[in-house]
């Protein structure tokens, strides 16, 4: 069976998620630093490619801003009147695109994988189903729609409408909220959906019974006890899903040759890449697009986001890195902070309570203690004494500090930008430098010491 017109994907992401007890849209709640919706879009992409559409509603602008790459493919559900209403809102866009089939997925299933969706769609096509949906088996069906299999076919009954006295005890088979249907069928039946139910909403699940009644082939693809297809509806479920994802990622690191110490306390996001031979020691956290080179060592209590560690470098305990690049042989920390734009070239050293922002430290630079380097470039071999500050902000604008090679900056120095310190220069301790220092010169910018007699009050 072919897929004439291709497959369009529709992700339902309009709900508020009342049980999450937060004004943040449910699909923007994060697991390992990434929003739920990002995981679902990644799962759908191999099957649907660019043919993905997202239905938004509650605080829609926040979802749009978080996913700018989806611009032009958002569908607004102005009133959240159920999943069937969400599908109806998207039908004009899906029809205009001319898809043959549409895959409908809830946006709160972060553990969904491309393999599951590809297998599900392949089975639906092989069975020549007009409408297929995925089901799973659970011990407690909770608020999920129950799958009812009868001699005449299969249907889904929402939990609020399930009457055990009439339908019998629930079997534990529930609707996973994933559908694969002919677009022509969706166009035919969706306008006929009714909201005559306990919630007063339009359910996409009703399409199952309607399609069967219309003589269409309806298939329920049972995936057994695959908990990865369960949606996230509460903080507890969000934490449980995040933990499953965390364990899977750490297991993958072990399998690839990464040494993970105290693995139960290591949190690595889905986009991080850790090379074989690297060592991670928990507790530590890595989010965003981190890159860790072979032989790099990350000690405990380190938090990283969107940062790169070259092979062989070391990050010591309690350091925070965001948007930073650390070169081969560098040492960072303990208690160091590298902010966006911090670049450490090979063998540079940033020690305890040193903060670096939007600055380049060339090879062999040492900033051992208690310093702030912002909007600066520091030449190779330079030593930054304890308590050094680049005063880069004048209250309105940021200004640059340039320090040449093999410079010695004495302790407790303030470099008031814009300022340049030339190669081989020495700045005396306690100086406030407001003018450029030529190459090879000694600069001292402090008042002459005066010793005065100490007067004591008589008792």
Residue pairs with C-beta under 8 A, 6 or more apart in sequence:
1 125
1 126
1 128
3 100
3 101
3 125
4 100
5 98
5 99
5 100
5 101
5 183
6 51
6 99
6 100
6 101
7 47
7 48
7 51
7 99
7 100
7 101
7 102
7 103
7 121
8 48
8 51
8 52
8 53
8 94
8 97
8 99
8 101
8 102
8 103
8 183
9 44
9 47
9 48
9 51
9 52
9 53
9 102
9 103
9 105
10 52
10 53
10 54
10 55
10 75
10 87
10 90
10 94
10 102
10 103
10 104
10 105
11 37
11 40
11 41
11 44
11 52
11 53
11 54
11 55
11 105
11 106
11 107
12 55
12 83
12 86
12 87
12 104
12 105
12 106
12 107
13 25
13 27
13 37
13 40
13 54
13 55
13 56
13 63
13 107
14 55
14 56
14 57
14 58
14 60
14 77
14 80
14 86
15 25
15 26
15 57
15 58
15 80
15 108
16 25
16 26
16 58
16 80
17 25
17 26
17 27
17 29
17 58
17 108
17 233
19 233
19 234
20 26
20 29
20 233
20 234
20 235
20 238
21 235
22 29
23 59
24 59
24 62
25 58
25 59
25 62
25 63
26 36
26 107
26 108
26 232
27 35
27 36
27 37
27 40
27 63
27 107
27 108
28 35
28 36
28 37
28 62
28 63
28 66
29 35
29 36
29 232
29 238
30 36
31 39
31 110
31 238
31 241
31 242
31 245
32 242
32 245
32 246
32 249
32 267
32 268
32 269
32 270
32 287
33 269
33 287
33 288
33 305
34 269
34 270
34 271
34 287
35 66
36 107
36 108
36 110
36 232
36 238
37 54
37 63
37 66
37 67
37 107
38 67
39 109
39 110
39 111
39 112
39 270
40 105
40 106
40 107
40 108
40 109
40 110
40 112
41 52
41 54
41 67
41 70
42 114
42 270
43 105
43 109
43 112
43 113
43 114
43 116
43 117
44 52
44 103
44 105
44 114
44 117
45 52
45 114
46 114
46 117
46 118
47 103
47 114
47 117
47 118
47 121
48 103
51 97
51 99
52 70
52 73
53 73
53 74
53 75
53 90
53 93
53 94
54 63
54 67
54 70
54 73
54 74
54 75
54 107
55 74
55 75
55 76
55 77
55 86
55 89
55 90
56 63
56 64
56 74
56 75
56 76
56 77
57 76
57 77
57 78
57 79
57 80
57 86
58 80
60 74
60 76
63 74
64 70
64 71
64 74
75 86
75 89
75 90
75 93
76 89
77 85
77 86
77 89
79 85
80 86
81 195
81 201
81 202
82 195
82 199
82 201
82 202
82 203
82 204
83 106
83 201
83 202
83 203
83 204
83 205
84 190
84 193
84 201
84 202
84 203
84 204
84 205
84 206
84 207
85 193
85 201
85 202
86 204
87 104
87 186
87 190
87 204
88 190
88 191
88 193
88 202
91 186
91 187
91 190
94 102
94 183
94 186
95 183
95 187
99 183
100 182
100 183
101 121
101 180
101 181
101 182
101 183
102 179
102 180
102 181
102 183
102 186
103 117
103 121
103 178
103 179
103 180
104 178
104 179
104 180
104 181
104 204
105 112
105 117
105 177
105 178
105 179
106 177
106 178
106 231
108 231
108 232
108 233
109 176
109 177
109 178
109 228
109 229
109 230
109 231
109 232
110 232
110 241
110 245
111 227
111 228
111 229
111 230
111 241
111 244
111 245
112 178
112 228
112 229
113 228
116 134
116 223
116 226
116 228
116 229
117 178
120 132
120 134
120 178
120 180
120 221
120 223
121 180
123 132
123 219
123 221
124 132
124 180
124 219
124 221
127 217
127 219
128 217
129 180
129 217
129 218
129 219
130 181
130 182
130 185
130 211
130 216
130 217
130 218
131 179
131 180
131 181
131 182
131 185
131 207
131 208
131 211
131 216
131 217
131 218
131 219
132 179
132 180
132 181
132 218
132 219
132 220
132 221
133 156
133 175
133 176
133 178
133 179
133 180
133 208
133 219
133 220
133 221
134 175
134 176
134 177
134 178
134 179
134 220
134 221
134 222
134 223
134 229
135 147
135 173
135 174
135 175
135 176
135 220
135 221
135 222
135 223
136 173
136 174
136 176
136 222
136 223
136 224
136 225
136 226
136 227
136 229
136 230
137 171
137 172
137 173
137 174
137 222
137 224
137 225
138 144
138 172
138 174
138 225
138 227
138 230
139 172
141 159
141 170
141 172
141 174
142 159
143 159
143 233
144 159
144 174
144 175
144 231
145 156
145 157
145 158
145 159
145 174
145 175
145 205
146 156
146 157
146 158
146 159
146 162
146 167
146 170
146 171
146 173
146 174
146 175
147 154
147 155
147 156
147 171
147 173
147 174
147 175
147 220
148 154
148 155
148 156
148 157
148 167
149 171
149 173
149 220
152 212
153 212
153 218
154 208
154 212
154 218
154 219
154 220
155 208
155 209
155 212
156 175
156 205
156 206
156 208
156 209
157 167
157 205
158 197
158 198
158 199
158 203
158 205
160 197
160 198
160 199
161 197
161 198
162 170
164 170
173 222
175 205
176 223
176 229
176 230
177 229
177 231
178 229
179 204
179 207
181 207
181 211
185 207
185 211
185 216
186 207
188 214
189 207
189 210
189 211
189 214
190 207
192 210
193 202
193 203
193 204
193 206
193 207
193 210
194 202
194 206
195 201
195 202
197 203
208 218
211 218
212 218
223 229
227 244
228 244
230 237
230 241
231 237
232 238
232 241
245 270
246 266
246 267
246 268
249 268
249 269
249 270
250 260
250 263
250 266
250 268
253 260
253 268
253 274
253 280
254 260
254 263
256 274
256 276
257 276
257 277
258 274
258 275
258 276
258 277
258 278
258 279
258 280
259 277
259 278
259 279
259 280
260 266
260 279
260 280
260 282
261 279
261 280
261 281
261 282
262 281
262 282
262 283
262 300
263 282
264 282
265 282
265 283
265 284
266 280
266 281
266 282
266 283
266 284
267 283
267 284
267 285
267 286
267 287
268 274
268 280
268 285
268 286
268 290
269 286
269 287
269 288
269 290
271 288
271 289
271 290
272 286
272 287
272 288
272 289
272 290
272 291
272 292
273 289
273 290
273 291
273 292
274 280
274 286
274 290
274 292
275 292
275 293
275 294
275 296
275 311
276 294
277 294
277 295
278 292
278 293
278 294
278 295
278 296
278 297
278 298
278 309
279 296
279 297
279 298
280 286
280 292
280 298
281 297
281 298
281 299
281 300
282 300
283 300
283 301
284 298
284 299
284 300
284 301
284 302
284 303
284 304
285 302
285 303
285 304
286 292
286 298
286 304
286 305
287 304
287 305
287 306
288 305
288 306
289 306
290 304
290 305
290 306
290 307
290 308
290 309
291 307
291 308
291 309
292 298
292 308
292 309
293 308
293 309
293 310
293 311
293 312
293 313
293 328
294 311
294 312
295 311
295 312
296 309
296 310
296 311
296 312
296 313
296 314
296 315
297 313
297 314
297 315
298 304
298 309
298 315
299 314
299 315
299 316
299 317
299 319
299 333
299 334
300 317
301 317
301 318
302 315
302 316
302 317
302 318
302 319
302 320
302 321
302 333
303 319
303 320
303 321
304 315
304 320
304 321
304 322
305 321
305 322
305 323
306 322
306 323
306 340
307 321
307 322
307 323
307 324
307 325
307 326
307 338
308 324
308 325
308 326
309 315
309 326
310 326
310 327
310 328
310 329
310 330
310 346
311 328
312 328
312 329
313 326
313 327
313 328
313 329
313 330
313 331
313 332
314 330
314 331
314 332
315 321
315 326
315 331
315 332
315 333
316 331
316 332
316 333
316 334
316 336
317 333
317 334
317 335
318 333
318 334
318 335
319 332
319 333
319 334
319 335
319 336
319 337
319 338
320 336
320 337
320 338
321 332
321 337
321 338
321 342
322 338
322 339
322 340
323 339
323 340
323 341
323 342
324 338
324 339
324 340
324 341
324 342
324 343
324 344
324 356
325 342
325 343
325 344
326 332
326 338
326 344
327 343
327 344
327 345
327 346
327 347
327 348
327 363
328 346
328 347
329 346
329 347
330 344
330 345
330 346
330 347
330 348
330 349
330 350
331 349
331 350
331 351
332 338
332 344
332 350
333 350
333 351
333 352
334 351
334 352
335 352
335 353
336 350
336 351
336 352
336 353
336 354
336 355
336 356
337 354
337 355
337 356
338 344
338 350
338 355
338 356
339 355
339 356
339 357
339 358
340 357
340 358
341 357
341 358
341 359
342 356
342 357
342 358
342 359
342 361
343 359
343 360
343 361
344 350
344 356
344 361
344 365
345 360
345 361
345 362
345 363
345 365
345 380
346 363
346 364
347 363
347 364
348 361
348 362
348 363
348 364
348 365
348 366
349 365
349 366
349 367
349 368
350 356
350 361
350 367
351 366
351 367
351 368
351 369
352 368
352 369
352 370
353 369
353 370
353 371
354 367
354 368
354 369
354 370
354 371
354 372
354 373
355 371
355 372
355 373
355 374
356 367
356 373
356 374
357 372
357 373
357 374
357 375
358 374
358 375
359 373
359 374
359 375
359 376
359 377
359 378
359 390
360 376
360 377
360 378
361 367
361 373
361 378
362 377
362 378
362 379
362 380
362 381
362 382
362 405
363 380
363 381
364 380
364 381
364 382
365 378
365 379
365 380
365 381
365 382
365 383
365 384
366 382
366 383
366 384
367 373
367 378
367 384
367 388
368 384
368 386
369 386
369 387
370 386
370 387
371 384
371 385
371 386
371 387
371 388
371 389
372 388
372 389
372 390
373 384
373 388
373 390
373 401
374 390
374 392
374 393
374 398
375 390
375 392
375 398
375 399
375 400
375 401
375 417
376 390
376 392
376 400
376 401
376 402
376 403
376 417
377 400
377 401
377 402
377 403
378 384
378 403
378 407
379 403
379 404
379 405
379 406
379 407
379 423
380 405
380 406
381 405
381 406
382 403
382 404
382 405
382 406
382 407
382 408
382 409
383 407
383 408
383 409
384 409
385 408
385 409
385 410
385 411
385 412
385 413
385 429
386 411
386 412
387 411
387 412
387 413
388 409
388 411
388 412
388 413
388 414
388 415
389 413
389 414
389 415
390 401
390 415
390 417
391 414
391 415
391 416
391 417
392 398
392 399
392 400
392 401
392 417
393 399
398 417
399 417
399 418
400 417
400 418
401 415
401 417
401 418
401 419
401 420
401 421
402 419
402 420
402 421
403 409
403 415
403 420
403 421
404 420
404 421
404 422
404 423
404 424
404 425
404 439
405 423
405 424
406 423
406 424
407 421
407 422
407 423
407 424
407 425
407 426
407 427
408 425
408 426
408 427
409 415
409 421
409 427
410 426
410 427
410 428
410 429
410 430
410 431
411 429
411 430
412 429
412 430
413 427
413 428
413 429
413 430
413 431
413 432
413 433
414 431
414 432
414 433
415 421
415 427
415 433
416 432
416 433
416 434
419 433
419 434
419 435
419 436
419 437
420 436
420 437
421 427
421 433
421 436
421 437
421 443
422 436
422 437
422 438
422 439
422 440
422 441
423 439
423 440
424 439
424 440
425 437
425 438
425 439
425 440
425 441
425 442
425 443
426 441
426 442
426 443
427 433
427 437
427 442
427 443
427 444
427 445
428 442
428 443
428 444
428 445
428 446
430 446
431 443
431 444
431 445
431 446
432 445
432 446
433 443
433 445
434 445
437 443
